[in-house]
Amino acid sequence: MSVDGVEEVRSQSGTGEAVTAAATAVVRYYPVAPGVRLNVRSGPGTSYGIVRVLPEGTSVPIYCQRPGTTVTGTYGTSNIWDNISNGEYVSDTYVKTGSDGYVASRCI
């Protein structure tokens, strides 16, 4: 099973109990645009509710990315949304990834 780009591995222990461990995944952190308090939304678009606001100077992990509402921000115009936690998305136009395209796998 995959959750936000992290593979889940199941195996059997000697006692017959299921053992669950997350597979090792490399997650990079990227800085949010300077001077921006960034809205974190429950889905990949501006029609989704705001679940929290990131303070200025924050860096975010990008677990996966998906298309959504097109937004114009500090780093251009794009429809790419970054998954930064389970059920939490930010517009890629406010995250300095060094690319105009995808830098992580697409969310499933």
C-alpha positions as CSV (number, residue, x, y, z in Angstrom):
1,M,0.0,0.0,0.0
2,S,1.2,3.5,-0.7
3,V,0.4,6.5,1.4
4,D,1.5,9.9,0.2
5,G,4.4,8.4,-1.8
6,V,5.7,6.2,1.1
7,E,5.4,2.4,0.5
8,E,4.1,0.4,3.4
9,V,5.7,-3.1,3.8
10,R,4.0,-5.9,5.7
11,S,5.6,-9.1,6.9
12,Q,4.9,-11.8,9.4
13,S,6.8,-12.0,12.7
14,G,7.7,-15.4,14.3
15,T,4.6,-15.0,16.6
16,G,2.2,-14.8,13.7
17,E,1.5,-11.1,14.3
18,A,1.6,-8.7,11.3
19,V,4.5,-6.3,11.4
20,T,4.3,-3.0,9.6
21,A,7.2,-0.8,8.7
22,A,7.5,2.2,6.3
23,A,10.0,1.7,3.5
24,T,12.9,4.1,3.5
25,A,12.0,7.1,1.3
26,V,14.1,10.2,0.6
27,V,12.1,13.3,1.2
28,R,13.6,16.7,0.4
29,Y,12.6,19.9,2.1
30,Y,12.1,23.1,0.1
31,P,11.8,26.7,1.3
32,V,8.6,28.7,1.0
33,A,8.9,32.1,-0.7
34,P,10.4,34.8,1.5
35,G,7.8,37.0,3.3
36,V,4.9,34.5,2.6
37,R,2.5,33.1,5.1
38,L,1.4,30.1,3.0
39,N,-2.2,28.7,3.2
40,V,-2.2,24.9,3.5
41,R,-5.3,23.4,2.0
42,S,-7.1,20.0,2.3
43,G,-6.8,19.3,-1.4
44,P,-5.0,20.5,-4.6
45,G,-6.9,23.7,-5.2
46,T,-8.1,27.0,-4.0
47,S,-11.7,25.6,-3.6
48,Y,-10.5,23.3,-0.8
49,G,-10.6,24.6,2.8
50,I,-7.6,26.1,4.6
51,V,-6.4,23.7,7.3
52,R,-3.5,25.8,8.6
53,V,-1.2,28.7,7.6
54,L,2.6,28.2,7.5
55,P,4.6,31.0,9.1
56,E,7.2,33.0,7.1
57,G,10.6,31.3,6.7
58,T,9.2,27.7,6.6
59,S,10.6,24.8,4.6
60,V,8.2,22.0,3.5
61,P,8.7,18.4,2.6
62,I,7.2,17.3,-0.8
63,Y,5.9,13.8,-0.6
64,C,4.2,13.8,-4.0
65,Q,2.6,16.3,-6.4
66,R,-0.6,16.5,-8.3
67,P,-2.4,18.9,-10.7
68,G,-5.1,21.2,-9.4
69,T,-6.2,24.8,-9.6
70,T,-3.9,27.0,-11.6
71,V,-2.3,29.7,-9.3
72,T,0.0,32.6,-9.9
73,G,2.5,33.1,-7.1
74,T,6.0,34.2,-6.3
75,Y,7.6,31.6,-8.6
76,G,5.3,31.9,-11.6
77,T,2.0,30.3,-12.7
78,S,1.3,26.6,-12.3
79,N,-1.3,24.0,-11.6
80,I,1.1,21.8,-9.6
81,W,0.2,21.3,-5.9
82,D,2.6,19.8,-3.4
83,N,1.5,17.3,-0.8
84,I,3.3,18.3,2.4
85,S,1.5,15.9,4.8
86,N,-1.5,13.6,4.8
87,G,-4.3,15.6,3.3
88,E,-2.3,18.8,3.2
89,Y,-1.4,20.7,0.0
90,V,0.3,24.0,-1.0
91,S,0.6,25.6,-4.4
92,D,4.0,24.9,-5.9
93,T,4.2,28.5,-7.1
94,Y,5.1,29.5,-3.5
95,V,7.7,26.8,-3.0
96,K,11.3,27.2,-4.3
97,T,11.9,23.9,-6.0
98,G,14.3,25.1,-8.7
99,S,12.0,23.7,-11.4
100,D,8.8,24.7,-13.3
101,G,7.8,21.1,-13.4
102,Y,7.4,18.1,-11.1
103,V,10.2,17.4,-8.6
104,A,8.5,14.5,-6.9
105,S,6.3,11.6,-8.0
106,R,2.7,12.1,-8.8
107,C,0.3,11.5,-5.9
108,I,-1.8,8.3,-6.3
